């Protein structure tokens, strides 16, 4: 797997292999799901791993969050993301970093610090 770290946002990007939608792959599996499970265990039925940075080839654990598919769909809306006042750890998001894909990352925990 060929990866590259984004020093600005803290993303760990899978450059190859990737599927036609841009998701990183590890064998036949989606790379972000594999990495999430390595840290947190099996993904429960009905849940998906959301990319907070909106970069589908990112495998940075701090950028991945387990949510329902319904919540994942809601998060695709920029106005909804822009209204977010705090990250999941309670840090202020008024000066959040914004990726070119429209993801908003907490400056405190977005690069992996918690």
URFEN-V639868 format. One record per backbone hydrogen bond with DSSP energy under -0.5 kcal/mol. CO is the residue of the C=O (numbers start at 1). NH is the residue of the N-H. E is the energy in kcal/mol with one decimal. If there is no record, write none. Layout:
co=[CO & CO]
nh=[NH & NH]
e=[E & E]
This chain:
co=[1 & 2 & 2 & 4 & 5 & 6 & 11 & 11 & 12 & 13 & 13 & 16 & 17 & 19 & 23 & 24 & 26 & 29 & 30 & 30 & 31 & 32 & 33 & 34 & 35 & 36 & 36 & 37 & 42 & 44 & 46 & 48 & 48 & 50 & 50 & 51 & 52 & 53 & 54 & 55 & 56 & 57 & 60 & 61 & 63 & 65 & 67 & 68 & 69 & 70 & 71 & 73 & 74 & 76 & 77 & 78 & 79 & 81 & 85 & 87 & 91 & 93 & 97 & 99 & 103 & 103 & 105 & 106 & 109]
nh=[3 & 15 & 16 & 13 & 7 & 10 & 6 & 13 & 59 & 4 & 15 & 2 & 25 & 22 & 19 & 31 & 29 & 26 & 33 & 34 & 35 & 36 & 37 & 38 & 39 & 39 & 40 & 41 & 44 & 47 & 69 & 50 & 67 & 52 & 65 & 54 & 104 & 103 & 56 & 58 & 24 & 14 & 63 & 64 & 52 & 50 & 48 & 72 & 73 & 74 & 75 & 76 & 77 & 78 & 81 & 82 & 83 & 84 & 93 & 90 & 87 & 96 & 105 & 102 & 99 & 105 & 97 & 110 & 112]
e=[-0.6 & -3.0 & -1.5 & -3.1 & -0.8 & -2.4 & -3.1 & -0.6 & -2.8 & -2.1 & -0.7 & -3.0 & -2.2 & -1.9 & -2.5 & -2.8 & -1.9 & -2.6 & -0.5 & -1.9 & -2.6 & -2.0 & -2.4 & -1.8 & -1.2 & -0.6 & -3.1 & -1.8 & -0.6 & -1.9 & -0.8 & -0.7 & -2.7 & -0.8 & -2.1 & -1.3 & -0.8 & -0.8 & -0.8 & -2.0 & -0.7 & -2.9 & -1.9 & -1.5 & -3.4 & -3.4 & -3.4 & -2.3 & -2.3 & -2.0 & -2.3 & -1.1 & -1.7 & -0.5 & -2.1 & -3.0 & -1.1 & -1.2 & -2.6 & -2.1 & -2.0 & -1.6 & -2.8 & -2.1 & -2.4 & -0.5 & -2.6 & -2.4 & -1.6]
